Amino acid sequence: MPGRAAILSKFFAAVGGASMPYASALMKRRVLPPLLAIAGAFAIGAAPALASSNAAATQAYVQANYALVRAARSHLATSEAGPVQVLDRVRGECPGVGAGSPEDAESTQMSNEVIGAMVVSAAKPDLQAIRTFVHAVAALSWSSSALTHAIHAYVAHLKTVLSLPAPNLCADVKAWGAGGYRALPASTLAFVARFLPAWVALGYLPPQLAGYESGAARALAGRSRPLEEQLTEGEARAVAHYGEIMNALAIWP
């Protein structure tokens, strides 16, 4: 997704301070399974039935992807309000709760929980669209095992996102402090262990799909990419809220 990567690179070059851990994490979550990059060339002379199957799966996938990013784009303003609601909750319920906490590996995990709280809150308006997408593409397959695996891995990540409850930042930071900041609460460890591996973008068009696209699918994929870029821009704008939430909690990554 070179267009989206370029947007993120330009944005993150302009931010610093407490926002950088969120920026770095956002860049990392863009890295999808590398199988497609090392996949071999397409098989030559495939049977017509196999070629037709690949084309049908591609058409179905591209249509579902377009529907997902179009829905997410229509919800973007509401999604961007999610992290602001997290910030308001922290400021109202537990300002400064982490005062005196150390800056170490555990604070990094707590920072990851903050990122997760932001992502879960932003994803709420899109949950039904994600469910529809997962239902439409979960059983698709291609003659390329690398492509099939990458798509299925993406679907698995989205299923995890669907199942994640919003973490209770105030309660978790309080529990961390109650133990003298010696050990994170189990709720933080469990949430972060599920969230980080599953944090992926909405909108995924593996390059290898292009080899199976019809003219109609190629046109639809082209219409999807600007929508994906707009979603990325919205996510980038959330960087400022990350720093504000961390400051409100008085914790350091």
N, C-alpha and C positions, 0 to 999 in steps of 0.2 A: 504494500500500500504506500508507494512513494509519495503521493500527494499528501497524505495524512502525516507521514513522517516529517515532511518538509515543514508543515504547519507547526507541528510540535517543536521541532528543532528551533525555528525562529522564535517561538513564544518563550521557550525555556531559556534561550540565550539572554532574554530580557529580565528574568526573575532571579532572585537570590534569597539569602537568609533562610528563614524557617520554611519557606516554600519549596526549597530544592529537594528534600526527601520525597515530597509528593510528586514533584516533577520527574525525579528519577524513577520512582515506582510506576508512574504513568507510562514512561518510555518503555520500561521493562514489560509491562503488561501488554504492550503492542507486539512483542515478539511471540509469534505463533510457532507451532511445531515446525522444525526445519526440514521435515521429510520431503516437502515439495521441492526445496531448493536442490536436493541431491538426487531427486528421482531421475531415472533413466529416460531416454527418448521414448516417444510414443511407439507402440508396436505398429509395424507397417503391414498392411494387407489384412487387417482384422476382418473377421467375418461380418457381413452386413448386419446381421442380427445384433452382434456385439456393439457395432458402431451406433446402431439405432438406440440400443439400451443406454449407452453413454450419453447420447444427445438428449434422450428423454429425461434422464436423471439431471443433466445439466440445466435443461429448461426449467424443470421443477424447482431446482435449487435457486437459480437466479431469480425466478419469480418470487419465491419465498423470502429471499434476501431483500429484494426490492420492497416488498410489503412491510418487512420488519423495519428497515431504515426510514421508510416513508412515515410509518406510524411514530417511530421514535422522534423524527424531525418535527412532527406535528405536536408532540408533547414536550418539546425542548424547553420552553419557558417554564413549565411546571417542574420538569426534572431539575432545572438549574436552581429552583427554589428549595429543593431538598436539602442540600448542604447548608443553606441559610437557616433552615429550621433546626438542623442539628446544632448549629452555632447558638441560636436563640435559646435552645433547651439547656445547653451547657451554661450559658450566661445567667439563665434564670434559676437553675437548680443547683449548680455546684461550681460557681466561679472560684478559680484558684485552688481547686481541690487537690491538685498535685504539687502544691508549693513545697519546695524542699526535696523534690524527687531527683534522683541522679540522672545523668546522661550516660546511658550504657546500653548493653544489648537488650535489656528488658524495656527500657524506654523506647527503643526502636520497635519492639513488638507492640507496645502500647500505641505508638505512632501508626503502625500498620492497622490497628483496630480503628483508629480515627479515620484513616483512609477508607476502610471497609464500611464504616458507618455512613460516610458521605456517599459511597457508591450505592449501597443498599437503598438509601433514601432517594437518590436520584433515579434509581431503576424502577421505583414503584409505579409510575405512570405507564411503564412499558411492559409490565409483567404479562398481561394478556397477549400482547403482540409476540413476546418471547415464547410463550406457551404454544401459540399458533405456529410459529416458525419451527419449533422443536418437533411438533407433531407432523409437520409437513415434510421434514427432511431427515428425520432420525433413521428411517429405513432405506434411504437412498444408498446406492453403491455404484462404483465404476470399475472398469477393468483394471485401472491403476490402483493397486492396493495402497500406495502412498497417499493418493488423493482421498480415497475412501477413509483411511485412518485419520487424516487431518480433519476432514469434515466431522467424523464421529467424535473426535477429541473436542472439537469446538462445541458440538452439541452437548457433550458431557459437561463442559465448563458452564454452559448456559443453564443446564439443569441444576447445577450446584447453586448458581446465582438465584434461581427461582426458589430454592429451598432455604436460603440463608435468612435467619431472623435478624432484625436490627440489634446490634449490640447495645448494652446499657453502659455508655461511657462513664457516666457519673458513678454508678455503682462499682464498676470495675476499677476505676482509679482510686476510689475510696478503699476498696478491698486491698489493693496494692499498697496503699499507704498504711493501712491498719497493721500490716505485717512488717512495717518498717522498710518497705520497698526492697524486701529481700527476695520475694517470689511473686510472680504474677498470678492472678487468680486463674483457676482452671477455665473459666468462661472465656477469658482473653486468648489463652493458648489454643483452645478448641476452635474459636471463631477464626483466628488468623490462619491456622493450619488449613482450614477449608477455603477461606476467602482468597488468599494470595494466588494459589495455583489456578483458580477459576476466573481470575479477573481478566476478562477479554473485552474487546470492543464489540459494539453492535454494528454488524456489517462486516462480512468476511467473504472476499472473492479470491480464492487461491489462483495464482497465475495459470496453473495447469488446466483450469476450466476452459480457458480460451481455446484450447485445441478441440473442444467438443461443442463449442457454441454455434448455434445457427445464427443467421442474421438478426432474427428477432431477439434472441437471447443476448447477443452482443450489444444491441441497442439498449436493452433493458439494463444490462450491466453498466453501460455508460451513463444512464440516468441515475443509477444508484450511487456512483462515486461522489458526485457533488453533495449528496445528502450525507454520506459518510463523513466528508470533510467538515460539514457544518456541525455534525455531532462532535467531532474531535475539537472543533473550536469551542463548543460549549463546555466540554470537559476541561479544556485548558483554562477557561475562565474560573473554574473552581479552585485553581491553585491558591488564589488569594484567601479563600475561605478556609483552606487547610491551615494556613498560618494563623488565622484568627482563632480557630478552634483550639489549636495547640496553645496559643497564648492565653486563651480563656481558661483552659485546664491547668495552666502553669506546668506543662511537661515539655521535655526537650527530646528530639529524636536521637 
